[in-house]
Amino acid sequence: MQLASFTVSNFRSITAAKKVPLTNYSVLVGANNEGKSNILHALALGMEAIEGFKHSVIRDRLGRIRSARPTLLGSRARYRWSHDFPISKQVRSSKDQCIEISFEFKLSDTEIEAFQSEIGSKLNGTLPVLVRLSRDDQEVIILKQGPGGAALNKNTNKIADFVSRNVRFEYIPAIRTSESAEDVISSLLSKELDRLENNNEYKEALSDRLRMGLQISAFVIHDVYVDTTDARPHGRDRAEDEALSDRSHRCRMGTDRAFAAPLFQAWTQAVG
């Protein structure tokens, strides 16, 4: 999935909408204090909202999306409306005091087929996604115009989840402290582990390895039992020891067939 362009409005020094077209390699050039860093910060903020959308999805027992409540609280981007929304506009009493960051994604042929199969609608041209950030709320919205737009707009949560699972974005600041560099590396590792945990091939290989390990263990475990020591505290006779031994019933759990096999069976049922 390729980002074809993005537009920023009402973010810090950017009060009017600014559209930035992108290619495989894009360079921002401008004088100091012209808003280059703010454009990049807005791009990172919006993409983080999209990437994190999949973690906010609430599904029913059949796997269908019931609702989604995306949030940037505690994110590495550290979004704060009072700091990121233009100060000159904060004094106005308007209900539309929102930061808006819109994206246009270009899907590959394979992604278009997967989109149609999962969403149930055809996609003509690019896929527009709008991230809207207010003081207390965050929205990820699909705003597709033209033929088929109405059907796509009704499936906003499903489409946002699809994009969230298929997009990949890494933001590495040019100027960073040792602490922020550690945060960047930690974020990269977390994303890779998250992708690995959702990789079906990895999960199948892991299950096979675990099953093999438990099968081997079934031949290693022969007897498991608990016994009491012959040493007796001062003042306690053998009869008391025998009574204590009877209470502990010298627990013998049998051979591998009585212990390891049920354990392996229970585990295979748990992992499916």
TAWODA-V9022 format. One record per pair of residues at least 24 apart in sequence whose ideal C-beta (glycine too) atoms are under 10 Angstrom apart, sorted by the first residue. I is the first residue (numbers start at 0). J is the second residue. Records with the same first field share a line. If there is no record, write none. Layout:
# TAWODA-V9022
I: J, J
This chain:
# TAWODA-V9022
0: 104, 105, 106, 107, 110, 114, 126, 161, 162, 164, 165, 166, 167, 168
1: 103, 104, 105, 106, 107, 110, 125, 166
2: 42, 46, 102, 103, 104, 105, 125, 128, 166, 168
3: 102, 103, 104, 105, 124, 125, 126, 127
4: 101, 102, 103, 104, 105, 125, 127
5: 38, 41, 42, 45, 46, 100, 101, 102, 103, 104, 128, 130
6: 41, 45, 99, 100, 101, 102, 103, 127, 129
7: 34, 37, 38, 39, 40, 41, 42, 44, 45, 98, 99, 100, 101
8: 41, 85, 97, 98, 99, 100, 101
9: 41, 83, 84, 85, 88, 95, 96, 97, 98, 99, 100, 131, 132
10: 34, 37, 38, 40, 41, 42, 44, 45, 83, 84, 85, 98, 99, 100, 132
11: 36, 37, 38, 40, 41, 82, 83, 84, 85, 86, 98
12: 36, 37, 38, 85, 86, 87
13: 37, 38, 40, 41, 85, 98, 100
14: 84, 85, 87, 88
16: 99, 101
17: 41
18: 101, 103
20: 103
21: 102, 103, 105
36: 172, 173, 174
37: 83
39: 170, 172, 173
40: 76, 77, 78, 83, 170, 172
41: 76, 83, 98, 99, 100, 130, 132
42: 100, 102, 168, 170
43: 74, 75, 76, 100, 168, 169, 170, 171, 172
44: 71, 74, 75, 76, 77, 78, 83, 98, 100, 130, 132, 170
45: 71, 76, 98, 99, 100, 101, 102, 128, 129, 130, 131, 132, 139, 168
46: 76, 100, 102, 128, 130, 166, 167, 168, 169, 170
47: 71, 74, 75, 76, 78, 130, 168, 170, 186
48: 74, 76, 78, 100, 128, 130, 131, 132, 137, 138, 139, 159, 163
49: 100, 102, 104, 128, 130, 139, 159, 162, 163, 166, 168
50: 162, 163, 164, 166, 167, 168, 169, 190, 193
51: 76, 137, 139, 163
52: 128, 130, 137, 139, 156, 159, 160, 161, 162, 163, 164, 166
53: 159, 160, 161, 162, 163, 164, 165, 166, 193, 197
54: 163, 193
55: 137, 139, 156, 159, 160, 163
56: 156, 157, 159, 160, 163, 164
57: 156
58: 160
63: 157
64: 154, 155, 156, 157, 159, 160
65: 156
66: 156
67: 138, 139, 155, 156, 157, 159, 160, 163
68: 136, 137
69: 130, 136, 137, 138, 139, 156, 159, 163
70: 136, 137
71: 130, 132, 137
72: 137
74: 186
75: 170, 179, 182, 183, 185, 186
76: 170
78: 132, 137
79: 134
80: 132, 133, 134, 135, 136
81: 134
83: 132
84: 132, 133, 134
89: 134
94: 133
95: 131, 133
96: 133, 134
97: 130, 131, 132, 133, 134, 136, 137, 138
98: 130, 131, 132, 133, 134, 137
99: 129, 130, 131, 132, 138, 140
100: 128, 129, 130, 131, 132
101: 127, 128, 129, 130, 131, 140, 142
102: 126, 127, 128, 129, 130, 162, 166
103: 127, 128
104: 128, 162, 165, 166
106: 161, 162, 165
107: 165
110: 161, 162, 165
113: 161, 165
114: 151, 158, 161, 162, 165
117: 154, 157, 158, 160, 161, 164
118: 150, 151, 154, 157, 158, 160, 161
119: 150, 154, 157
120: 147, 148, 149, 150, 151, 153, 154, 157, 158
121: 146, 147, 150, 151
122: 147, 151, 158
123: 147, 148, 151
126: 151, 158, 161, 162
127: 151
128: 155, 158, 159, 162, 163, 166
129: 155, 159
130: 159
139: 163
164: 194, 197
167: 194
202: 270, 271
205: 270
206: 266, 267, 270, 271
209: 266, 267, 270
210: 263, 266, 267, 270
212: 263
213: 259, 260, 262, 263, 264, 266, 267
214: 259, 260, 263
216: 255, 259, 262, 263
217: 255, 256, 258, 259, 260, 262, 263
218: 255, 259
219: 255, 259
220: 252, 254, 255, 257, 258, 259, 260, 262
221: 253, 254, 255, 258, 259
222: 251, 252, 253, 254, 255, 257, 258
223: 250, 251, 252, 253, 254, 255, 257, 258, 259
224: 249, 250, 251, 252, 253
225: 249, 250, 251, 252
226: 250, 251
